[in-house]
Amino acid sequence: MVKNSFISGISQEEKEEKRGSVEFQVFSFTNKIQRLTSHLELHKKDYLSQRGLRKILGKRQRLLDYLSKKNRVRYKELISRLGIRETKTR
């Protein structure tokens, strides 16, 4: 598997400062999701990786829901920066 650099939206200094922030966590989950998606394109029957992908998607979704409730402006900026679709509201 070839390592690709997917999203380089956060510099190294910001990574050290803001590891616990919601934005950084969503950013790292998005990188993991893209890596797993490219892996699953080659290995369609890797069911453990599919399960891991679904778990990471759920975690990212919960973090995005939290951020949208707490600070809508930061949520909109993050969504546009990462190119993620906005979630449907109930």
RODO-2510 file (C-alpha; in nm, 4 decimals, decimal comma):
residues 90
     n   res          X          Y          Z
     1     m     0,0000     0,0000     0,0000
     2     v     0,1392     0,3366    -0,1013
     3     k     0,1197     0,6151     0,1550
     4     n    -0,0451     0,9236     0,0129
     5     s    -0,0581     1,2632     0,1742
     6     f    -0,4267     1,3437     0,1633
     7     i    -0,5078     1,6602     0,3506
     8     s    -0,2360     1,8914     0,4685
     9     g    -0,4592     2,1633     0,6063
    10     i    -0,2912     2,1896     0,9471
    11     s     0,0731     2,2837     0,9906
    12     q     0,3106     2,0967     1,2224
    13     e     0,3045     2,3717     1,4876
    14     e    -0,0739     2,3719     1,4970
    15     k    -0,0724     1,9926     1,5325
    16     e     0,1342     2,0148     1,8490
    17     e    -0,0854     2,2870     1,9996
    18     k    -0,4337     2,1658     1,9155
    19     r    -0,4320     1,7862     1,9305
    20     g    -0,7382     1,7690     2,1550
    21     s    -0,9514     2,0163     1,9627
    22     v    -1,2591     1,8935     1,7838
    23     e    -1,1314     2,0285     1,4528
    24     f    -0,8051     1,8363     1,4771
    25     q    -0,9849     1,5150     1,5720
    26     v    -1,2230     1,5472     1,2763
    27     f    -0,9243     1,6250     1,0536
    28     s    -0,7388     1,3101     1,1651
    29     f    -1,0531     1,0949     1,1324
    30     t    -1,1000     1,2282     0,7790
    31     n    -0,7442     1,1251     0,6898
    32     k    -0,8036     0,7771     0,8326
    33     i    -1,1321     0,7483     0,6421
    34     q    -0,9662     0,8379     0,3141
    35     r    -0,6830     0,5886     0,3747
    36     l    -0,9279     0,3103     0,4604
    37     t    -1,1450     0,3931     0,1600
    38     s    -0,8518     0,3626    -0,0774
    39     h    -0,7510     0,0368     0,0940
    40     l    -1,1022    -0,1041     0,0548
    41     e    -1,1070    -0,0226    -0,3147
    42     l    -0,8279    -0,2791    -0,3565
    43     h    -0,9435    -0,5273    -0,0913
    44     k    -1,3198    -0,5472    -0,1245
    45     k    -1,3642    -0,8409     0,1142
    46     d    -1,1651    -0,6997     0,4042
    47     y    -1,4571    -0,6996     0,6459
    48     l    -1,2555    -0,5972     0,9513
    49     s    -1,1411    -0,2824     0,7759
    50     q    -1,5005    -0,2146     0,6723
    51     r    -1,6037    -0,2393     1,0367
    52     g    -1,3238    -0,0055     1,1392
    53     l    -1,4291     0,2411     0,8717
    54     r    -1,7878     0,2398     0,9988
    55     k    -1,6687     0,2979     1,3561
    56     i    -1,4502     0,5925     1,2532
    57     l    -1,7356     0,7382     1,0471
    58     g    -1,9603     0,7209     1,3532
    59     k    -1,7021     0,8889     1,5750
    60     r    -1,6506     1,1677     1,3231
    61     q    -2,0251     1,2118     1,2888
    62     r    -2,0692     1,2452     1,6657
    63     l    -1,7887     1,5023     1,6833
    64     l    -1,9427     1,7005     1,3985
    65     d    -2,2828     1,6935     1,5678
    66     y    -2,1251     1,8213     1,8882
    67     l    -1,9442     2,0996     1,7050
    68     s    -2,2565     2,2044     1,5130
    69     k    -2,4466     2,2407     1,8400
    70     k    -2,1704     2,4305     2,0206
    71     n    -2,0343     2,6588     1,7503
    72     r    -2,2075     2,6699     1,4123
    73     v    -1,9501     2,9054     1,2550
    74     r    -1,6537     2,6761     1,3324
    75     y    -1,8609     2,3816     1,2069
    76     k    -1,9312     2,5517     0,8722
    77     e    -1,5635     2,6477     0,8303
    78     l    -1,4478     2,2929     0,9028
    79     i    -1,7022     2,1379     0,6666
    80     s    -1,6009     2,3670     0,3826
    81     r    -1,2270     2,3222     0,4481
    82     l    -1,2416     1,9425     0,4507
    83     g    -1,4993     1,9094     0,1738
    84     i    -1,7436     1,7076     0,3835
    85     r    -2,1165     1,7164     0,3192
    86     e    -2,3328     1,8754     0,5832
    87     t    -2,5361     1,6298     0,7878
    88     k    -2,9120     1,6106     0,7641
    89     t    -3,0952     1,7499     1,0617
    90     r    -3,3900     1,5682     1,2039
***
